[in-house]
């Protein structure tokens, strides 16, 4: 999702842009956002708040401007109460009208 640099891991024989870098200036559709694991919610939250990230093995920041469109078949409010959804991620989504 974030890309990597040559040598970042075994088999990384070249630099590869991730989805966010390739989608700069565009939109992403996240279907079933309620299924996103907590670990990914943290990463996505940071990218959406800061609008930048480091690809794996890189010391250069990549700045992105993307729009997120999301859908869920579950009530995220209930998942927050159950501890399976981050309140700060939910608040960011609501702030941006998602």
Residue, then its C-alpha position, 0 to 999 in steps of 0.5 A: x500500500x505504501x511502496x518500498x525502496x530497493x533492498x528494503x526486504x529480500x526480493x525488493x530488487x527495485x523501487x516501487x510506488x505504493x497505492x497512495x503515491x500512485x493515487x495522488x490527486x485522486x480518490x480511494x474507495x474502501x469497501x467494508x471499512x468496518x473490516x479494517x484491522x486495528x493495525x491498519x486503522x492506525x496506519x491509515x489514520x496517520x496518513x490521512x492526518x499528516x498527508x505523508x508517509x515513508x515507503x518501506x526502507x526509505x528515508x524520504x517522505x512521500x506527500x499525498x493528497x487523496x480523497x477517501x470514499x468509504x462504505x460499511x455494512x456495520x455500525x462503526x459506533x457499536x464496533x468502537x464500544x466493542x473495542x474493534x474500531x478506533x474512536x480517533x479514526x472514526x472521528x477523522x472519517x466523520x470530520x471529513x464527511x465519510 
